């Protein structure tokens, strides 16, 4: 990546009023990130949704001045930056209209893990909720998943700590810049997470604990996951926001039920009652819904050998034969076939009776 490109990318993400959608729109109209800062105010005003104030803000911005602190911090602290056009940008984000322009990560970040599970819940879990969470993570180990949570107190912290103990790959999504660990009491935990995982955030340095950032953080948690699990939640809480984003992004959402009059689980019960989450009693329920434990039989595989496939169809067939089941994002990332072409190929293979779609945007051989 050209160092100059990073300057413009970081600068664009830091201009007040330029969010993810508008930033991508500016790039589309101007042709490149660098060109945005070369355009006159008069040209910028021709772009839809760019008003007088924002055009003036962009035109007067010195990219180097606004980006230097972040870039220096990232260099000194081994923080990686992934722009939405980069290969190491999470492919799961590419279906989001409001996906972050860039992601900062520190540690061993796998943005294309085959199975990702978000675990969220209340900051004040009961003993029941604590035990549920720990057992859940322990049982998920057998399925080679990546655990994702928000580094908060309560369920988040238990999920991260148990994943660390079990040696499960672990992502902590932050609602602050990389230079601010929140809560501060989880500094040691964040260090442990990075030994077999990473911290990730869309926020630049010096971004403090602004509460409006945490709901936005929750959308990143939901977008990164194939499965969103609410372990325990009251009627209101950040975990319900994550579940809502999960439904918006067509993820499979699960919730553990609680007793009828248990306020600590009222949010989970409401999700299940409103058909916004699958009722979950154990990891077996996820394996069943996601078909993680289902393997195509040898006779099914043999039958596909008699069907004529194009070269690209054969590539996808071979990947699924080796993997047995895979997400669309994983197939796209591994095959390097564009998402639009891949969608068409998968649909054709489905019509040919070769591929079967599964919940969670996964596919397997029929």
Beta strands, then each sheet from edge to edge (+ up, - down):
strand 1: 80-83
strand 2: 102-107
strand 3: 116-120
strand 4: 146-149
strand 5: 170-173
strand 6: 197-201
strand 7: 227-230
strand 8: 252-256
strand 9: 278-280
strand 10: 325-327
strand 11: 355-358
strand 12: 362-365
sheet 1: 1+ 2- 6+ 5+ 4+ 3+ 7+ 8+ 9+
sheet 2: 10+ 12- 11+
end
